[in-house]
Amino acid sequence: MKRYLVLSLVFLLVPFLVAYSMPQQQEDDRVIKGWLITKAYDAKGNLLWTHISEDPFTLNFGRYISLYLEPGVADHAVTDTGGTSYNLHTGSTMSINSPEYIYRTNTWIAVGTGTAPFSVNNYAITGGILKDASSPSISIIGNKVNISISASFSFSSPTTITEVGIIDRFCSSNVVAINILIARDTVSKSIPAGGTLSVTWIVEVNS
């Protein structure tokens, strides 16, 4: 009798266990994942805090991906940090038509003081401090490719930051630079005088 009762309970629980596990499986099956990892250190190099945000991609980043997946020549609208819309263009290489084609020159990592919640529609960093990102580092682990860039910031006086982001810069000799925010997250943390901040952006691609 007890054995039948146990079996009955197992059959009753199976649908709930499957329903619970399915979202977790879907989470693991994402093709592209991203993390913004922010760490603060005091003047002696001691770690003060770590903030990790997952999938902080903006719509602009989605436009990038759509261009790579679309064959031939194509244009998709992106919004620069000033709120102006431009056509992101792909042919032999990625560029912005403004009205001549200008090309991506470098990537910045930015920290700022904006307090708006994260949204995929974010396109700007408020009062941003910009640093050139390191050259991309690529590693392969199993069937996953990890691409990361980073930058460090130093502060001579106590500072509070409330957001971090990744900005791609497009420019040419004839056109004012156009800056495109492709990732952002809110932080709201403090760094003491003499402290440093490191920001790392990791993109993982699953094959």
C-alpha positions in Angstrom: 0.0 0.0 0.0 2.8 2.4 0.9 4.6 1.6 -2.4 1.5 2.5 -4.4 1.1 5.7 -2.5 4.8 6.7 -3.2 4.4 5.9 -6.9 1.2 7.9 -7.1 3.0 10.9 -5.5 5.8 10.6 -8.0 3.4 10.7 -11.0 1.6 13.7 -9.5 4.9 15.6 -9.1 6.4 14.9 -12.6 4.5 17.7 -14.4 5.6 20.2 -11.8 9.2 19.1 -11.9 9.2 19.3 -15.7 7.6 22.7 -15.7 10.2 23.9 -13.2 13.2 22.6 -15.2 12.1 23.8 -18.7 12.9 27.5 -18.1 16.3 26.6 -16.7 17.0 24.5 -19.8 15.9 27.4 -22.1 18.2 29.7 -20.1 21.2 27.4 -20.8 20.4 27.2 -24.5 20.9 30.9 -25.2 23.3 31.3 -28.2 24.7 34.7 -27.1 25.2 35.7 -23.4 26.9 38.7 -22.0 28.2 40.0 -18.7 29.4 43.4 -17.4 31.6 42.8 -14.5 32.6 45.8 -12.4 35.1 45.7 -9.5 36.3 48.4 -7.1 39.6 48.5 -5.2 40.9 50.7 -2.5 44.2 52.6 -2.7 46.1 49.5 -1.4 44.5 47.2 -4.1 42.1 45.5 -1.8 38.8 44.4 -3.4 35.9 46.4 -2.1 33.0 45.2 -4.1 32.0 43.3 -7.3 28.9 44.0 -9.4 27.9 41.5 -12.2 25.1 42.2 -14.7 23.9 39.6 -17.2 22.8 40.2 -20.7 23.0 44.1 -20.6 22.6 44.3 -24.4 20.9 47.3 -25.9 18.8 47.4 -29.1 21.8 48.8 -30.9 23.7 45.6 -30.2 20.7 43.7 -31.6 21.1 45.7 -34.8 24.7 44.7 -35.0 23.8 41.0 -34.8 21.0 41.3 -37.3 23.4 42.8 -39.8 25.9 40.0 -39.4 23.1 37.4 -40.0 21.7 39.2 -43.0 23.3 38.3 -46.3 24.5 40.9 -48.8 24.3 44.6 -48.2 21.9 45.9 -45.6 21.1 48.9 -43.4 19.6 49.0 -39.9 18.8 52.1 -37.8 20.9 52.7 -34.6 20.7 55.6 -32.2 23.8 57.5 -31.1 24.5 58.8 -27.6 23.0 62.1 -28.6 19.7 60.5 -29.6 20.2 60.8 -33.4 19.3 57.9 -35.6 21.8 56.7 -38.2 21.8 53.8 -40.7 24.3 51.1 -39.7 25.5 49.6 -42.9 27.2 46.4 -43.9 28.8 45.5 -47.2 32.5 44.6 -47.2 32.7 46.0 -43.7 30.5 47.6 -41.1 30.0 51.4 -41.3 27.6 54.2 -40.7 26.1 56.2 -43.5 26.2 59.9 -42.3 25.9 60.7 -45.3 29.2 59.3 -46.3 30.3 55.9 -44.9 32.3 56.2 -41.7 33.9 53.2 -39.9 34.3 52.0 -36.4 37.6 53.2 -35.0 37.6 52.0 -31.4 35.5 50.7 -28.4 35.1 52.7 -25.2 34.2 51.4 -21.7 32.2 54.1 -19.9 31.2 54.9 -16.3 28.6 57.5 -15.6 26.1 59.1 -13.2 22.8 58.3 -14.9 20.1 56.7 -12.7 17.5 55.5 -15.3 16.8 51.8 -15.0 18.2 49.5 -17.6 16.2 49.2 -20.8 17.1 47.7 -24.2 16.2 51.1 -25.6 19.1 52.8 -23.7 21.4 54.8 -26.0 23.4 57.1 -23.7 25.6 57.3 -20.6 25.2 60.5 -18.4 28.4 62.4 -17.6 30.4 59.5 -18.9 34.1 59.0 -18.2 35.5 57.1 -21.2 38.4 54.8 -21.5 39.7 52.9 -24.5 39.0 49.2 -24.1 41.8 46.6 -24.3 42.2 44.6 -27.4 39.7 41.7 -27.4 40.8 38.5 -25.7 39.3 35.3 -27.2 39.2 31.9 -25.5 37.6 28.7 -26.5 36.1 26.4 -23.8 34.4 23.3 -25.2 31.9 24.5 -27.7 31.8 28.1 -26.3 33.8 31.1 -27.5 34.4 33.8 -24.9 35.3 37.3 -26.1 36.3 39.9 -23.5 37.5 43.5 -23.3 38.3 45.6 -20.2 39.4 49.0 -18.9 40.5 50.5 -15.6 39.7 53.9 -14.0 41.5 55.7 -11.3 39.9 58.2 -8.9 41.8 60.9 -6.9 38.7 61.8 -4.8 35.7 59.8 -3.5 33.4 59.1 -6.4 30.0 57.4 -6.8 29.1 55.8 -10.1 25.6 54.7 -11.1 26.0 53.2 -14.5 28.5 51.4 -16.8 28.4 50.8 -20.5 30.1 49.9 -23.7 30.3 52.5 -26.6 31.5 51.9 -30.1 33.0 55.0 -31.8 32.6 55.7 -35.5 34.5 58.6 -37.2 36.3 59.9 -40.2 38.2 63.0 -41.2 35.1 64.7 -42.5 32.4 63.7 -40.0 32.0 64.4 -36.3 32.4 61.2 -34.3 29.3 59.1 -33.8 29.1 57.1 -30.5 26.9 54.0 -30.3 26.0 52.5 -26.9 25.7 48.7 -27.2 25.6 47.6 -23.5 24.6 49.3 -20.3 23.7 48.6 -16.7 23.1 50.5 -13.4 25.5 50.0 -10.5 25.2 52.7 -7.8 28.4 52.1 -5.9 31.2 54.3 -4.4 34.9 54.3 -4.9 37.2 55.9 -2.2 39.9 58.5 -2.9 42.9 56.7 -4.5 40.7 53.8 -5.5 40.4 52.1 -8.9 37.6 50.6 -10.9 37.9 47.8 -13.4 35.1 47.0 -15.9 35.1 43.9 -18.0 32.7 43.0 -20.8 32.4 39.3 -21.7 30.4 38.0 -24.6 29.9 34.2 -24.8 28.8 32.5 -28.1 27.6 28.9 -28.0 28.1 26.9 -31.1 
